[in-house]
Amino acid sequence: MTDQSIDILIKLPEVCRQAGFGKSAIYDMIKAGTFPGPIKLGYGSRWSQREVQAWVEEQKNGRLAA
C-alpha cells in the first residue's frame, strides 16, 4: 500500500485550515454543490482528506487556466 492510496477522515477545523475558509463558507459551498460534502458518522461529520485536497487542486488549476 502506498501513501497515495491512504485516505483519512478529517474534522471541520482541519477542512477549514486546508481549504482556507471558515465554517460558514465551507457549508455555503457544500450547499451550492461546489465543495465536497461530509461523511456522517453517527454523532459527527468528517471529510475525506483526498476529496478536500482534490478540491484545492481544482481551484489552483482553475486559477492557472484563467
Number of C-alpha atoms within 10 A of each C-alpha: 5 5 6 7 7 9 12 10 16 17 15 17 12 15 21 16 11 13 16 12 13 13 14 10 13 20 17 12 14 14 12 9 10 12 18 17 18 18 13 10 8 6 5 10 14 17 20 18 18 16 16 20 14 13 16 16 12 12 13 11 11 10 9 8 7 5
